Amino acid sequence: MTRAAGWLAAALPLFLALLLWLGWTEAQGFTSADVTELWAKAIVQIDGPGQFTASDAFYPPLPYALTLALQSLPGDHAVPVPFLLSAALGAMILLLWFDNLRQMGTFRVGASLFATALLGLNPFFLRALADGPETMLTILGTWLFARGIVHLRLTGNAPDMMKVAVGLMIVALSDSYGLLISLGALPFLIVAARPSMIAASSTGYLFAMFYPVAAAVGSLFFVSMIFNSALVPQLLETPEAVPLTEHLMILSGLVPVALVAALRNLPTPGLFMPLIAAAGTVGGAYALNLGLNVEGDPLIAIAPMLGVVVTGLRFWPSGALRVPVVIALLAFGLAQSVLVMRTTAVQETRAWALAVAGRGTGADGPTQEAAAFLSGRSGILLDVERNPGMVTALGDIGGLVIAGQPAYDWALEGGLPQTRYILVPQVAEGRAVSDRVLRRFPSLARNRLSGYNEIYENGRWRVFEKTEL
């Protein structure tokens, strides 16, 4: 009981500190696209009409289910629910890392605290925190996976095999990019395996590792087919051109630290091989992502390497200079990561870095203004799945007409709209239109839909009102 109280006493202020950090970036106008989309889905499912029919898949299921559970709690959710989850997961991960370094890594309390603080202050960790619970769960799963394959190489025990399988399952169910991490792990599991296990049955070894992942993902595809929802398109993001030099710069933040931690165990193959395999798994997923573009932000794609770094530090060999070298290595990683964040041109991470520095761009201003204009109105036709930012800005979606309601389905399936208002985004000429209402009625872009007049317009949104009720 005393131990639990001590953990709670440490977790609460850490959770509040991380939540305040997220509140700072939000106040500067930054909320990641993943947080916005996840919260919007939860708002629509919990607070929306019962007949709402989603056409998008419910992937990733683990953070989605946790967000739904929190959103269903009574009260006014002034703080984005994914922020609460992300801060809670961040606090839990940091405490687990501290305990692992202190208990299993035999670092002293002060050294463990210092190392954990450097990890928590690393911009890659803070950027992952702002990206939402999907990325934080992916980091957690990667750490469990990395720990598991090292212990599996050392012991060959079934519980350690289960750690590897559970870690892979967590990353696969937490983020679409986690599927790439699971795929990238395939060749490296052979590298990390005990020779005796491969000699006994290489097929059985890999089957045991990947069965939970295959079963979980296979069930998602099955449910997706039953409900005719689009799972595969949800796994891909809009590509952003990033030159090779910037990719190398991004990799310079965490990869050298992970490699040095692995190479320190070069004389001990039982530690070196699985640590290299863990680093190779994340690196392989990063390489696959260059072609598949499952994760649009490469800085988020490399963030799970933090889990590999912690595992490497935990197995750092004992020696007189062990603690100073580890602290210096983490300090180098932090300084280099700061440089990466300050120089990156990747759009979302660049916006986050500006928000951290107190120079927010105010990109959400037009959405907030349109939401304020619509406050108190009802009968608003909106494609909520393609416009999650408006859902979170409105908060109360009782005035929206959405998929599954007769007025929405009538308009989208061939009839004329009957709602009092229509809300659509501004789309630059020549760009692809994702909003289904605007695709169904393209004349709205020219303010020529019969029976409707434009009553509000800003740089991002247009509102139309029915002329005859």
N, C-alpha and C positions, 0 to 999 in steps of 0.2 A: 504493500500500500504506500509506503514511504517512497519507494522508487517511482511508482506511478505519479505520485504527487510532485516529485522532483521534475519528472519529464513534463508534466502539465505546466509547472511553474516556468520552465524554460521555453516551452512551445508557445504559450500565449503571447508574451512580449515579442517573440520572433515573428509570429503570425501577424501581429498588429503592425510591426515595422515593415514587413513585406507588403501588407495591405496599404499602408500609408504611401509606400513607394509607388505602388500601382495607381493610387489616387492622385499622386503628383503628376504622373505622365498623362492620366486621363484629364486632369485639370488643364494641362497644356495642349489638349486637343488630340491626344493619341489614344486610340483604341484599336487593337489589331483586328484584322479582318476575321480571323478565326474566333476571337472572343465575341465579336458582333454577331457572326453567323450562329454560333452555338447558343448564345443567349436568346437570339430571335427565335430559333427553333423551339426552345423551351417555353418562351412566352406564348407562342402560338399554340403549342400543344396543351399547356396548362390553363392559360387564361382565355384562349380562343374558343370559338364555337365548337360544339361536340361533333358536328358534321364535317369538320375540316379534313380534307383529303390531301395528303402530301404526295407529291410525285417524285421528290428526291429521296434517296435512301437515308436510313438512320445511321450512317457511318460517320464517325467512329462510335461504336456502341458504348464503350466504357465511360468516357467523359460525358457523353450524351445522357446516359442513365443517371449519373451523379448530378448533372445539372438539372435534370427533370425533378429529381428528388428534392433538391434544395429549392427550386422554383415553386414546388407544390406546398412549401411551408407557408403558413399564414403570415400576413404582414406586407408592408410596402417595401419592395426590393429596390431601395434607392441606390445601393451598390450593385454593380453588375455581378450576377451570380457566378459566372466563370472566374471573376477576380477572387471571390471567397475561396473557391476550390483551388485556384492556382496558388494563393498565399498559403493555404493549409498544406497543400502538397509540398510547396517549397520549404516550409518550416519542418515538415516531417522528414524530407530528404536530407536537409542540413543536419538535423539531429541524428539521423541514422548514420550519416557519414562521420560525424563526430564520435559517436559510440563505436563505430567500426574501427576507426583509427586508434582510439584509446584502448579498447578492449582487445581486438584481434591484432591490430598493428603494433600494440605495446608502446605507443607514443604516450608521453606524459600529458596530463590534463592541459597545461598551458600550451604545449606544442599542438595538441589536437584542436584546441580552440583557435589558435592562430591559423593553422592550416585550413580549418573549416571556414573561418572568416574570409580568407583569401579566395576560397572557392565560391562563397556566397556573394562576394563583391565582384567577382569576375563578370565583365559585361555580357559574356555569352550566357551565364546563368540568369542574369537580370533580364536579358532580352528574351530568353525562353520563358521566364516568369510572366512577362507581358504578353507573350504569344498565347497563353492560356493553358488550361489543364491538359490538353492533348500533348503538348510538348513536354510538360513536367512529368506526365506519366510515362512518356517515351524515355526520358532520362532515367527515371526510376527503374523501368524494365531493362534498359541497357546495363545499368549497374548490377542488377540481379543476375543478368545473363553473364556478364564479365566475371563476377564473383563465382558463379556456378561452374564455368568451364575451367577456372583455375583449380577449384576444389575437386572437380571431377577428375582432372589430370592427376592430382595428388593422391586421391583416395579411391576413385572408381566406384564410390558408393551410390546406391539408388537415390537417396535424398538429394545428393548433389546433381544427379541427372534431372531430378524434378525441378531443381532451382533453374537450371538452364531452360527447360521446357516452359516453366512458368514465366520466366523473363521474356522469352520470345513471344509467348502468348500475350503478355501485357503490352508489348510494343506493337504487336499486330492489331490489337483491338483498341489501341489508344489514339492512333493517328494513321492516316493512309501511308505516310512515309515509313511508319513502322513495318509495313509489309515489305518494303525494300530492305530494311535492316534484317528482317527474317530471311529474305532471299539472299542477301549478301552474306549471311552467316553460313550458308550451306557448304562452300568449299573450306571455310576456315574451321568448321567443326572437325573436319578430318585432320587439319593441322594440329588442333589442340588435343585430340583424343589420345588416350593411353594406347600404346601399340598393342597391348593384349586385347583391348576391346575391339579394335579394328580387325585383329587377327581372328577373333572369335566370330564376329558377324558385323561387317560394316553396314550392311543394309538394316539390320535390327537396331544398330546404334543410331543411325540417322532417323529411322522410323520413330524411335522412342523420343528423340529430340523434337521432331516436327509434328507428331500426331496431334498434340493440343492445338497448334496453330492451324493445321489443315482442317481439323474438325470445326474449330470456331469460325474460320473464314468460309469454309464450305457451307456451314449452316446459314451464314449471312447471305451468301449467294442464293441459297435455296429460298429463304424468306423473301429476298429481293425479287426472285422470279414469281413467287406466289402473288405478291402484291404489285407486280408490274412496276417496280420502282427502279430508277436508273442508278445502280451502284457504281459501275465502272467509271462513268463520267465524273462522279463525285470524287474519285481518287486522284484526278488530275487538276492542276492549277494553271493559271495563265503564265506562259513562259516569259521570263525577263532576260534580255540579253546581258550577259556578264562576260567580260573578256577573260582570257586565260590568266593574265597577270593579276586580276582581282581574285580569281579563284585561289591562286597561290598565296595571295595576301591573307585571304580568309582562313586558309588551312594553317597559316603560320601562327595563329593564336593558340590553338589547343593541341594540334598534332605533334609538334616538337616535344611538348611536355609528356604526352602519352608515350612517345617513342623512347625518350630518355628513361622514363620509369620502367619500361619493358627491357631496354638494353642493359639496365643496371643488374638485371638477373640473367644476363647472357651465360654466365658459367653454370647456371642451373636450368637445364632444358625443361624440367617439370614446371617451372614458373615462366620462363621466357616464351615458350611456344604458345601457351594459352593467352598470355598477355598480348603478344603480337597478333594472335588470332582475333582477340576482342577488338583491338585497334583496326585490324584489317576488315572486320565486319562493318564497322561504322564507315571506314574509308571506302569500302566496296559499295555500300549503299549510297554514299555521296557520289561516286562515279556513275552508278546506275541512274541516279537522279538527273545527271547532266543530259541524258538522252530521253528519259521518261517524264521528267518534270512533275513528279508527284508532289514535291515540296518546292514552291515557287521562290522561297527565300533561302539561298545557300548558307547563310549564317545560322539559320534555324536547323538546316540539314546537318551541320557539323556539331551542333550543341550536345547531342548525346555522347560525344567523346568525353564529356565531363565524367560520366560514369566509369569509363575506362581509366581515366586519370586517377580517380579515387582508388580503384582496385590496384593499380600499379603502385601507388603510394603505400597502400596497406601492406603490400608484400616487399617493400623496400628493405634490403638486407640491413641488419644491425651494424653499427659502426660508430666511431667517435663523432664523425661529422654528419651523421644521418639527418638529424633535425635541421641544422643550418642549410644543408644542401637542398632538402625538401622545401623549406621555406623560401629559399632563393629561387628554386625552380618555379614554385607557384607565383612568386612575385614577378618573375619574368613573364609567365603566362598572362598574368593580369595586365601588366604594362603593355605587352604586345597586343592583347585583346582590346585594350582601350584605343590603341593606334588603329587597329582594324575598324573599330566602330566609327572612329572620327573620319576615316578616309573612304569608307564604303560609299558606293553610289547606288546600292540596292535600295529601291524606293521605300519599302516599309521600314526597314531597319534604319535608313537615313532619317525618316520622320521620327522614329523612336529616339534616335540620338539627339535630334533637335529638341524634342520634348524634354528629355532628361536635362538638357542644358538650359531649359526655361525659355526656349525660342520656338514654341509650338507654331505650327502653320495655320491652325484654325480651319483645317480641311473639313471638319464636320459642321462648320457654321451654317452653310446653306440648308443642310438637312434639319438642323435644330430650328432654323427660321421657318421652314416649311411646316414642321411639326407644330410650332407655336401658332401658325396661321390656321391650321386644321383643328386646333384644340377646341373641344366642345361640339364639333360637327360629327355627323353620322352619315351612313350610307356612302362610304368612300370605297370605290373599287380599286384594289391594289393587288399586285402580284407579290405576296409577302416572301415567297421563297427566293425571288430574284432581287429583293430590296430589303435585306435584313437590317440595314442601317436605319431605315425609316421606322421599322417595327420597334427597335430599341429606343429611338428618339421619342416616339409616341408614348411608349410605356403601356398605356391603356389602349387596347386594340378593339374595344367594344364597338367602336364606330366604323370598323372596317368591314368590307364585304370581300370574303376570301374564298379560295377554292373549296368546293364541297357545298357551299351555299347556293341555292337555286339561282339567284340573280347573277352570281359570278359564272356559274356553269352555263347558264343560258347565253350570256354574252360571249363567252369563249368558244362555245360550240356552234356558233352560227347565227345567233340572234342579235338583235340590237341591244345595247346597254340600256338598262332601266334605272340604274342607281343615280342618286342626286349628284354625286361627285365622282370624278375619275382622277386618279393620281398616277402620273407616269414620270420616269426620269428623263432628263435632257440627254439626248444622244447626239454626239457630233456626227456631221455628215460623213458618210463613208465607213463608219464603224458598225460592227455587227450589233444587232439588237437582241438582247437576252430577255428583256421584259416581255412576258407573254401577252399582256394587255396591249402594249404598243405594237407588237407583231401582228396581233389580230386586227388592230385599228391603226394602221400606219398614217392615216390622215390626221391623227392627233398631233403628229410632229409638225404639221403645217397649219394647225388650228382650223381644220376644215371638216371636222366630224359633225355631221348633221345633228342638230338638236343640242349641241354643247358649245359653250363659249369659255374661253380661257379667262380665269379670274385671278390667277396668281402665277408668277413665274420668277425664278431666280436662276443662278448659274447651274443648278443641278436638277431642279424639279419644276413640273408644270401641273397646275390644278385646273380642272375643267368642271363647270357647273351646268346641269341640265337647264335648258331655257324654258321648257314647259313641263310642269309637274302634274 
